[in-house]
Amino acid sequence: MRRSLFDCEKLLEEQLSQLLQGIKMDAAGVDSWVWKAEGSQSFIVNSAYIKVRRVSDGEFSPIYCRLWRCKTLPSAVFLAWRVLVNRIATMVNLVRCGVVVENLVCYLCGMVEESSSHLFSVCDFSWRVWCLCFEWLGVSFVIHLDPMQNFIQFKLSQTSISANDVWGAIWVGIVSEIWKHRNSIVFNGGVADVLEVFASAQVKVWSWIAAKSREVYFSYPCWVLDPLACIRLIR
């Protein structure tokens, strides 16, 4: 007996049905590949390159460019990208893909279903981590429900691109430590600790900056005591 389709597979089925509308099948015909991006319908590398460039020049491409410029490790940026596009393995996303889970409740707060928007934005645990971060930076910030909007708003005005690359690294560091802490609780029986997450993020971001901005150096104590002064040193 064939299993029922997952939600993601149902979407693909609907897309295929739409593509096949108005197309007549010919049992006597021979199957062949057609490249619709080219008038000759033959594949040309240049036309594929132009097609990819057009897709990459979409509405959010400047946001992703800013993300990949952040002074972090590639693995951390990739994790942050998965959060922005909602491709992180939260409980809600696992169920959507057909994975059977015992409980959908967030492991950090134990109160609400664990979605990306909840886990990284409005979860009571994550909210306290963000509050510590904003207090440390000396700024006021409104947490948006959508992680994408949070990242868009998380930037400094009237400052250099390099300084904002560090500022973005702080966002990536907080997000990556929240996810790491969540996994520690799920897989290793860890205990939720807001201060541990925040302190680990401080250390992680400082180590990234030290590795990525070798033209300027500031000690970890200076970074903890006055992060804005340290960021202003980066050009």
Order of alpha helices (4+ residues) and beta strands (2+ residues): alpha-alpha-alpha-alpha-alpha-alpha-alpha-alpha-alpha-alpha-alpha
